[in-house]
């Protein structure tokens, strides 16, 4: 399964595309989208939308996970981030991809075990989980990968468990060592 994670922002939007297969995680792509500061908000949104749509067409993710808005003290900033989140969700839906939302606290807790973890702690764990120790990663990109990893963990925990070993063996013959 390929999961597209996105950390929305009007100045910097982070993205991370993660593959989750048989309980293994790997990074397919990561980066940031930085619209020109000279652009007005509608054109920044267009730039972000176009880049997200392009990434969706290239990587063809199965799932799209985005960070839910954090309502800080600056209402204008929260509204602008909401616009970015809205256009990203629209791009995902228009490309036939299911969308999920996770709060910043939920993402941090799922990746670090602590809901109040710093961006640097999240980045450290993402480097470890995705085996990217030697790579330079922008904080917004590591946040986006954390959102994708959080989604993978949620999918894993939602997977139904077998009632017994016999049921497990019957449902998963490819996982039985002969």
C-alpha positions as CSV (number, residue, x, y, z in Angstrom):
1,X,0.0,0.0,0.0
2,X,1.3,3.5,-0.9
3,X,0.4,6.3,1.5
4,X,0.7,10.0,0.6
5,X,1.2,12.1,3.8
6,X,0.9,15.9,3.7
7,X,1.8,18.6,6.2
8,X,-0.1,21.6,4.9
9,X,1.2,25.2,4.9
10,X,1.0,28.2,2.6
11,X,4.7,29.0,3.0
12,X,5.9,25.4,3.0
13,X,3.9,22.3,2.4
14,X,5.6,19.0,3.3
15,X,4.9,15.7,1.6
16,X,6.0,12.2,2.1
17,X,5.1,9.1,0.2
18,X,5.5,5.9,2.1
19,X,5.1,2.3,1.2
20,X,3.6,0.0,3.8
21,X,3.9,-3.7,2.9
22,X,3.8,-6.7,5.2
23,X,4.5,-4.6,8.3
24,X,7.5,-3.0,6.6
25,X,7.8,0.7,5.9
26,X,9.9,2.4,3.3
27,X,10.1,5.9,1.9
28,X,9.3,6.3,-1.8
29,X,9.5,10.1,-2.1
30,X,9.7,13.1,0.2
31,X,10.0,16.9,-0.2
32,X,8.6,20.3,0.2
33,X,6.5,22.6,-1.9
34,X,7.5,26.2,-1.5
35,X,5.4,28.7,-3.5
36,X,7.1,32.0,-4.3
37,X,6.5,34.7,-1.6
38,X,5.7,37.1,-4.5
39,X,2.5,35.2,-5.3
40,X,-0.8,36.1,-3.9
41,X,-2.7,33.5,-1.9
42,X,-4.9,32.2,-4.8
43,X,-1.8,31.6,-6.9
44,X,0.1,30.0,-4.0
45,X,-2.9,27.6,-3.7
46,X,-2.8,26.9,-7.4
47,X,0.9,26.1,-7.2
48,X,0.5,23.7,-4.3
49,X,-2.6,22.1,-5.9
50,X,-0.7,21.5,-9.2
51,X,2.3,20.0,-7.5
52,X,0.2,17.7,-5.3
53,X,-1.8,16.6,-8.3
54,X,1.4,15.9,-10.2
55,X,2.7,13.8,-7.3
56,X,-0.6,11.9,-7.1
57,X,-0.4,11.0,-10.8
58,X,3.3,9.9,-10.6
59,X,3.1,7.8,-7.4
60,X,-0.6,6.7,-7.6
61,X,-1.1,6.3,-3.8
62,X,-3.8,4.1,-2.3
63,X,-4.4,6.4,0.6
64,X,-3.9,10.1,1.4
65,X,-3.3,11.3,5.0
66,X,-3.2,14.9,6.1
67,X,-2.7,16.7,9.4
68,X,-5.9,18.1,10.9
69,X,-5.7,21.8,11.6
70,X,-4.2,23.1,14.8
71,X,-6.1,26.2,16.0
72,X,-3.4,28.5,17.4
73,X,-3.7,32.1,18.3
74,X,-3.5,33.4,14.7
75,X,-6.9,32.8,13.1
76,X,-5.8,34.1,9.7
77,X,-3.0,31.6,9.6
78,X,-5.3,28.7,10.6
79,X,-7.7,29.7,7.8
80,X,-4.9,29.8,5.2
81,X,-3.7,26.3,6.3
82,X,-7.3,25.2,6.0
83,X,-7.3,26.4,2.4
84,X,-4.2,24.3,1.6
85,X,-5.7,21.3,3.3
86,X,-8.9,21.7,1.3
87,X,-7.2,21.9,-2.0
88,X,-5.0,18.9,-1.1
89,X,-8.1,16.9,-0.2
90,X,-9.8,17.9,-3.4
91,X,-6.7,16.8,-5.4
92,X,-6.8,13.4,-3.7
93,X,-10.5,12.9,-4.1
94,X,-10.3,13.9,-7.8
95,X,-7.6,11.3,-8.3
96,X,-9.7,8.6,-6.6
97,X,-7.7,8.4,-3.4
98,X,-9.2,7.9,0.1
99,X,-8.5,10.7,2.6
100,X,-7.8,10.5,6.3
101,X,-7.0,13.2,8.9
102,X,-4.9,13.0,12.0
103,X,-4.3,15.6,14.7
104,X,-0.8,16.7,15.3
105,X,-0.9,15.1,18.8
106,X,-2.1,11.8,17.4
107,X,0.7,11.8,14.7
108,X,3.4,12.5,17.3
109,X,2.1,9.9,19.7
110,X,2.0,7.2,17.0
111,X,5.5,7.9,15.8
112,X,7.4,8.8,19.0
113,X,5.1,7.5,21.8
114,X,4.7,11.0,23.1
115,X,2.0,13.4,21.9
116,X,4.0,16.5,22.8
117,X,7.1,15.5,21.0
118,X,9.2,18.1,19.2
119,X,9.6,18.3,15.4
120,X,13.1,17.1,15.9
121,X,12.0,14.1,17.9
122,X,9.5,13.2,15.1
123,X,12.2,13.6,12.5
124,X,14.6,11.4,14.5
125,X,12.0,8.6,14.7
126,X,11.1,8.9,11.0
127,X,14.7,8.6,10.0
128,X,14.9,5.5,12.2
129,X,11.6,3.9,11.1
130,X,12.2,4.5,7.4
131,X,16.0,3.8,7.5
132,X,16.9,7.3,6.3
133,X,19.7,8.0,8.8
134,X,22.1,9.6,6.4
135,X,19.7,11.7,4.5
136,X,18.9,15.3,5.0
137,X,15.2,15.8,5.5
138,X,13.3,19.1,5.8
139,X,11.2,19.2,9.0
140,X,8.0,19.7,7.0
141,X,8.8,16.6,4.9
142,X,9.5,14.5,8.0
143,X,6.2,15.7,9.5
144,X,4.4,14.6,6.3
145,X,6.1,11.2,6.4
146,X,5.1,10.9,10.1
147,X,1.5,11.5,9.0
148,X,1.8,8.7,6.4
149,X,3.4,6.4,9.0
150,X,0.7,7.2,11.5
151,X,-1.9,6.2,8.9
152,X,-0.1,3.0,8.2
153,X,-0.1,2.2,12.0
154,X,-3.8,3.0,12.1
155,X,-4.5,0.6,9.2
156,X,-2.5,-2.1,10.9
157,X,-4.4,-1.7,14.2
158,X,-7.7,-1.8,12.3
159,X,-6.7,-5.1,10.6
160,X,-8.9,-7.9,12.1
161,X,-7.1,-10.4,14.3
162,X,-7.6,-14.1,13.9
163,X,-9.4,-15.9,16.7
164,X,-6.9,-18.7,16.8
165,X,-3.7,-20.0,15.2
166,X,-5.8,-22.3,13.1
167,X,-7.8,-19.4,11.7
168,X,-4.7,-17.4,11.1
169,X,-3.1,-20.3,9.2
170,X,-6.2,-20.7,7.1
171,X,-6.4,-17.0,6.3
172,X,-2.7,-16.5,5.6
173,X,-1.2,-19.7,3.9
174,X,1.6,-17.6,2.4
175,X,2.9,-16.7,5.8
176,X,3.3,-20.2,7.1
177,X,6.8,-21.7,6.9
178,X,6.6,-25.3,6.0
